[in-house]
Amino acid sequence: MENINIHNKDFIYTVKKMKGSITLDGVLDEPDWQTADKAENFHLVQPVDTGFAQQKSELMLTYDDKALYMAVVFYDTIPGKRIAESFRRDFAFNNNDNLLTVFDTFRDQTNGFSFGNSASGAIWDGLVSDGSAMNLNWDSKVELKVKDYPDKWITEMKIPFKSIRYPSNSQTWYANFGRLDLKSNEKSAWAPVPRQFPHASLAYTGVLKFDEPLPKPRVGFSLIPYIYGGYHQNFEAGEDAGYRKDFGLDAKVSLGTSMNLDLTYNPDFAQVEVDQQVMNIDRFELLYPEKRQFFLENSDLFANYGEVNTTPFFSRRIGLDAPVLGGARVSGKLGQDWRIGFMNMTTEKTDAFAVRNFTVLSVQKKILSRSNLGFMMVNKETLGEGARQLFNRVAALDANLASRDNIWTGKLFYHRSFQPGNPDKQYAQGASAVFNNGKVKIELRETAVGANYLAETGFVRRRDFISFRPAVSYFFVPNKSVVIHGPYAEYDNYYTPRFEKLDHTLDLGYKLEFRDRSAIAAGIRNYYIKLREDFDPTHTNNKFLPAGSDYNYTNFYTTFTSNNRKPINGTVTYTKGGFFNGRYDMADAKIVYRFQPYVNFTMNATYTNMRLPRPFEHNHFWLIGPKLDVTFSPKVYLTTFVQYNDQLNNTNLNIRFQWRYKPVSDLFIVYTDNYFVNTREVRNRALVLKMTYWWN
């Protein structure tokens, strides 16, 4: 076996080439399945990572010149329905009996592909980055069929080779196959994985050995045109109704075996799901995740620099305040150890903004067994007459470190911005180290951001500080009705660059997880805050706590998560105690009702009772968000989402219908309304129809 030096190198599966053909019907009567090797004896990952799974699992692979085929038999002898919340693609992993596989085709133990399905036949496909992080917004042309039997359920799956990338003359991959069986409450995997890691961790794969070298990857070309029609009216601004019809397209071109060129012209993202709102009582900008598909393939090459609150590139900065005219992106691997990403996007001129161009270059070099060095350059340029000096640039250098067994991970980064006038203190810097052996977890993190560091195309929550964030937890693993329990502590400290105290948060708590998948945690938090600017904690009026004032207060919290295997389940958190110079209570709840696999109803609700002394008033805020998700089949979905927000004086209604009439080809109908909470008058309204077609 060439060049194999991984943790589970002795777990080897030989994939035999097909001699006949496979029909996806959930009946394993083809001769190729009868002669295929079996991956079985799945090892427990949770609730404990010793021994074998209670329910037997068998997995078989074969291939031809066009696709990889997989057959999976999951035995199920426990009475009761198998748990499958819906038909929706890329389902919630922990809420479904499911199969999840990972393939590390370049054998770098960092990046790969994931395919799987739930017991209802819902498809799972995504990209793996950073060793285990999943990006499920990537879609492939995977096909599958699930067939139910009284004592088992069988999956047959076809994964076209043109949907994934691998080196020329490839004959060896790394891979793992996992099962979540909610009825027995066991997670298991073919190659063993420690319980503190996801079973999709690329540090713990086994080895796939193909009979013959795989077919040479083909140069692929795909066009995804769309047509769009819509009505919109802004009643709040007194505008008349407007109508719009438009078109645009995306194109995908494979450049060799492992590079991809994505092109887009006049993209429209009207069909993207709305963000779930949160109650805002913080001093800093809130972070909402990117959901637009163009930005998401190989997104780790662009998005994983710095840390979550100090990152030089955040793609939501592009196209949310002005339409995108077009763009291009090249991303993928160069050889075994190099990855590269290049993106160029241009937004249109509007009444508020001139034309702007965004260019991002990212280069990553693998070092050691599972670590890498990355360099990024981000350039934002405002174009047009009189705009020559309007630019913002950031250079970033990151080292991402991970031990062979993933017990140790860490990061070092240094970023610098460049802007007109080029003042000093334009830096962001950080270091972190994490040790996690399943019982003890120790984290040490340090970050510093200069007063003039400006990353206009990034997300920088605050500037002009240095912070230190140690955290430690210890979990007992008794393997009885309580599967883990133990204390945890975290201490976030913020100082000025001259080491004058700004803030701290001390969090001390205790957590218990039960065998039935319910959990409870309780703790105490102490805060110290010295305001550097005037601040309104309610975000609703012109009354402020003054800059220079400081506050020290404590509150208590408890969180309960119920057994998610039940049709009705949820999570409730209650917090009570001090809040700046007053008091507050906050209750946050998420309750789910599942009528599987067709209906999921979720009620999100947050209530805040804020009691601050004069000049503030006694404030009660409600944020109520019922969401109804109906999946008629694996191809037809309807989602209705209402968000009533006292704090924003807004009620939002979003109805989204999706019909996947062909693989990765969709019809969307989206209706949106916004109302004032206090008067119930309409603020704005829109209706959109969009159709896409994947042609290749």
Summary of the structure (lengths in Angstrom):
residues: 696
radius of gyration: 26.2
end to end distance: 36.7
largest distance: 81.2
contacts: 2277
relative contact order: 0.10
helix: 3%
strand: 55%
